[in-house]
Amino acid sequence: MNLQTEFLIVGAGIVSLTLAKELIHLGVDRVLIIEKESRLGMHASGRNSGVLHAGIYYPPETLKATLCLKGNKLLQNYCREKTLPLHPTGKVIVARSDKELPMLDTLYQRAIQNGARVDLIDEKQLAEIEPYAKTSQKALYSYDTAVVDNQKILLALADDLIQSGKVSIHFDTAFIHRVNDYTIQTTKGPIQFKQFINAAGAHADKVAHAFDVGKAYYLIPFKGIYKKLIKEKSYLVNGNIYPVPNLRNPFLGVHFTKSISGDVYLGPTAIPAFGRENYGLLKGMDSEMVKILWQQIKLFFANPTFRHIALEEPRKYSTSYFFHDAKKLVKELQSDWLTATPKAGIRPQLIDVTKKELVMDFLILKENHTIHILNAISPAFTSSMAFASYIVNHYLKN
Ligand SMILES: Cc1cc2nc3c(=O)[nH]c(=O)nc-3n(C[C@H](O)[C@H](O)[C@H](O)COP(=O)(O)OP(=O)(O)OC[C@H]3O[C@@H](n4cnc5c(N)ncnc54)[C@H](O)[C@@H]3O)c2cc1C
């Protein structure tokens, strides 16, 4: 294989597919996407909670705040247009004690500033929406949170791209290294391009470094494991029940989500992992483990937020600790109603190595004719269509 293309995109996750769609709108005729796996959705875009978030948590000046709600609307419209599963369930955020009420008010203010449709509700109103949810005095209700089938969305987008005749997706084709400014080497041979987009998810920092871009950043993996409620108890949850999160932490805390199939999942955790694809206990650990561990150790001593996550989250490997968190959100819950599930995802979190800080917003770096999308963390699935449009407007239009 010795290919040439106008635009080359590495990775075929949601970020890449929505970007390719935007490029076609822009009038681009030849886009080639390379994906190291043999099919779509093997990593974050196919392993997430399938929740379309609704612009609540994010500080108003951030990209997350600007793009989440727009993305939510665009993806909801896309699901309707393609008759893909869409459950506009809404979501409640509950306070586990009176101490969390000021933070609930902060979330309400943020949500309003971001243009989200939310209400502060009392316990009686909460009982009408989620009869088994627990809260302390008040809860926050988000009208526009919805649940989707992420795999079906990926397949529909890929189908649109192929049907356009302007995009091809090459599976089992991994980026290996940069040969020169306009050529890369892949496992299937060299590819020449005019413009390059790095949308490699958990590997995006390595691809960027191959172009001498973003050397101050490194992605470290956090493992999200889930438990499932036994089928007979699915009635305990109608939509989404989330706790008040710690806003210094990029993760939202263990929550309940009723998936498109009707199964209720609890999770995900955010356990520091030892490989970018370390989905099992040992599976997915590789030669990079030592480097990842070293970054985690440095962060543990330098960064209190990471230290807190590293001390708290691994305990959730135990069902009893998982249950300890979950029972604060739902009444009558019993530990033997939680079952193990193979559902697990890895959330790659960008670290600014120089400042020893977690990067909290999406980050895009452009260098000449190359664009690198780093830190496409949650809610990047929700935001994807708006994110893609933002990238094209800000970085590719003259
Ligand atoms: C457990 C979990 C729960 C989440 N829940 C939600 C949620 O409810 N709502 C929400 O909005 N977001 C959620 N997210 C976040 C969301 O899933 C991600 O932000 C989003 O999927 C990122 O998309 P992506 O395209 O950047 O990455 P990916 O989907 O990981 O795609 C990157 C692709 O690049 C490929 N690739 C990597 N390296 C190479 C290479 N060298 N050569 C070729 N291909 C390569 C990979 O195989 C992969 O397919 C969640 C994430 C996780 C892990």
The ligand as an SDF file (V2000), in Angstrom:
LIG
                    3D

 53 58  0  0  0  0  0  0  0  0999 V2000
  -15.9890    4.6830   30.8340 C   0  0  0  0  0  0  0  0  0  0  0  0
  -16.2870    5.9200   30.0460 C   0  0  0  0  0  0  0  0  0  0  0  0
  -17.5280    6.5640   30.1620 C   0  0  0  0  0  0  0  0  0  0  0  0
  -17.7890    7.7120   29.4350 C   0  0  0  0  0  0  0  0  0  0  0  0
  -19.0450    8.2480   29.4530 N   0  0  0  0  0  0  0  0  0  0  0  0
  -19.3480    9.2700   28.6220 C   0  0  0  0  0  0  0  0  0  0  0  0
  -20.6740    9.7290   28.5070 C   0  0  0  0  0  0  0  0  0  0  0  0
  -21.5840    9.1840   29.1090 O   0  0  0  0  0  0  0  0  0  0  0  0
  -20.9160   10.7950   27.7060 N   0  0  0  0  0  0  0  0  0  0  0  0
  -19.9250   11.4220   26.9910 C   0  0  0  0  0  0  0  0  0  0  0  0
  -20.2010   12.4030   26.3010 O   0  0  0  0  0  0  0  0  0  0  0  0
  -18.6530   10.9790   27.0570 N   0  0  0  0  0  0  0  0  0  0  0  0
  -18.3600    9.9020   27.8300 C   0  0  0  0  0  0  0  0  0  0  0  0
  -17.0830    9.4110   27.8760 N   0  0  0  0  0  0  0  0  0  0  0  0
  -16.0470   10.0730   27.0850 C   0  0  0  0  0  0  0  0  0  0  0  0
  -16.1210    9.7080   25.5990 C   0  0  0  0  0  0  0  0  0  0  0  0
  -16.3440    8.3320   25.4220 O   0  0  0  0  0  0  0  0  0  0  0  0
  -14.8120   10.1380   24.9210 C   0  0  0  0  0  0  0  0  0  0  0  0
  -14.6060   11.5000   25.2350 O   0  0  0  0  0  0  0  0  0  0  0  0
  -14.8570    9.9950   23.4090 C   0  0  0  0  0  0  0  0  0  0  0  0
  -15.3510    8.7290   23.0540 O   0  0  0  0  0  0  0  0  0  0  0  0
  -13.4670   10.2120   22.8280 C   0  0  0  0  0  0  0  0  0  0  0  0
  -13.5170    9.9130   21.4580 O   0  0  0  0  0  0  0  0  0  0  0  0
  -12.2010    9.7420   20.6060 P   0  0  0  0  0  0  0  0  0  0  0  0
  -12.6250    9.6080   19.2010 O   0  0  0  0  0  0  0  0  0  0  0  0
  -11.2440   10.8400   20.9550 O   0  0  0  0  0  0  0  0  0  0  0  0
  -11.4880    8.4390   21.1720 O   0  0  0  0  0  0  0  0  0  0  0  0
  -11.6530    6.8810   20.8250 P   0  0  0  0  0  0  0  0  0  0  0  0
  -13.0520    6.4650   20.7600 O   0  0  0  0  0  0  0  0  0  0  0  0
  -10.7670    6.1580   21.8080 O   0  0  0  0  0  0  0  0  0  0  0  0
  -11.0560    6.7630   19.3720 O   0  0  0  0  0  0  0  0  0  0  0  0
   -9.6790    6.8410   19.0930 C   0  0  0  0  0  0  0  0  0  0  0  0
   -9.3710    5.7620   18.0760 C   0  0  0  0  0  0  0  0  0  0  0  0
   -8.0140    5.9300   17.6630 O   0  0  0  0  0  0  0  0  0  0  0  0
   -7.4960    4.6420   17.4070 C   0  0  0  0  0  0  0  0  0  0  0  0
   -6.0280    4.7190   17.4470 N   0  0  0  0  0  0  0  0  0  0  0  0
   -5.2570    4.9960   18.5240 C   0  0  0  0  0  0  0  0  0  0  0  0
   -3.9490    4.9540   18.1910 N   0  0  0  0  0  0  0  0  0  0  0  0
   -3.8970    4.6780   16.8650 C   0  0  0  0  0  0  0  0  0  0  0  0
   -2.8310    4.4940   15.9380 C   0  0  0  0  0  0  0  0  0  0  0  0
   -1.5370    4.5790   16.3180 N   0  0  0  0  0  0  0  0  0  0  0  0
   -3.1390    4.2090   14.6580 N   0  0  0  0  0  0  0  0  0  0  0  0
   -4.4400    4.0930   14.2350 C   0  0  0  0  0  0  0  0  0  0  0  0
   -5.4910    4.2370   15.0880 N   0  0  0  0  0  0  0  0  0  0  0  0
   -5.2140    4.5280   16.3880 C   0  0  0  0  0  0  0  0  0  0  0  0
   -8.0750    3.7780   18.5140 C   0  0  0  0  0  0  0  0  0  0  0  0
   -8.0550    2.3970   18.1830 O   0  0  0  0  0  0  0  0  0  0  0  0
   -9.4840    4.3650   18.6340 C   0  0  0  0  0  0  0  0  0  0  0  0
  -10.4360    3.6220   17.8980 O   0  0  0  0  0  0  0  0  0  0  0  0
  -16.7910    8.2670   28.5890 C   0  0  0  0  0  0  0  0  0  0  0  0
  -15.5540    7.6140   28.4580 C   0  0  0  0  0  0  0  0  0  0  0  0
  -15.3190    6.4380   29.1530 C   0  0  0  0  0  0  0  0  0  0  0  0
  -14.0250    5.7240   28.9310 C   0  0  0  0  0  0  0  0  0  0  0  0
  1  2  1  0
  2  3  1  0
  2 52  2  0
  3  4  2  0
  4  5  1  0
  4 50  1  0
  5  6  2  0
  6  7  1  0
  6 13  1  0
  7  8  2  0
  7  9  1  0
  9 10  1  0
 10 11  2  0
 10 12  1  0
 12 13  2  0
 13 14  1  0
 14 15  1  0
 14 50  1  0
 15 16  1  0
 16 17  1  0
 16 18  1  0
 18 19  1  0
 18 20  1  0
 20 21  1  0
 20 22  1  0
 22 23  1  0
 23 24  1  0
 24 25  2  0
 24 26  1  0
 24 27  1  0
 27 28  1  0
 28 29  2  0
 28 30  1  0
 28 31  1  0
 31 32  1  0
 32 33  1  0
 33 34  1  0
 33 48  1  0
 34 35  1  0
 35 36  1  0
 35 46  1  0
 36 37  1  0
 36 45  1  0
 37 38  2  0
 38 39  1  0
 39 40  1  0
 39 45  2  0
 40 41  1  0
 40 42  2  0
 42 43  1  0
 43 44  2  0
 44 45  1  0
 46 47  1  0
 46 48  1  0
 48 49  1  0
 50 51  2  0
 51 52  1  0
 52 53  1  0
M  END
$$$$
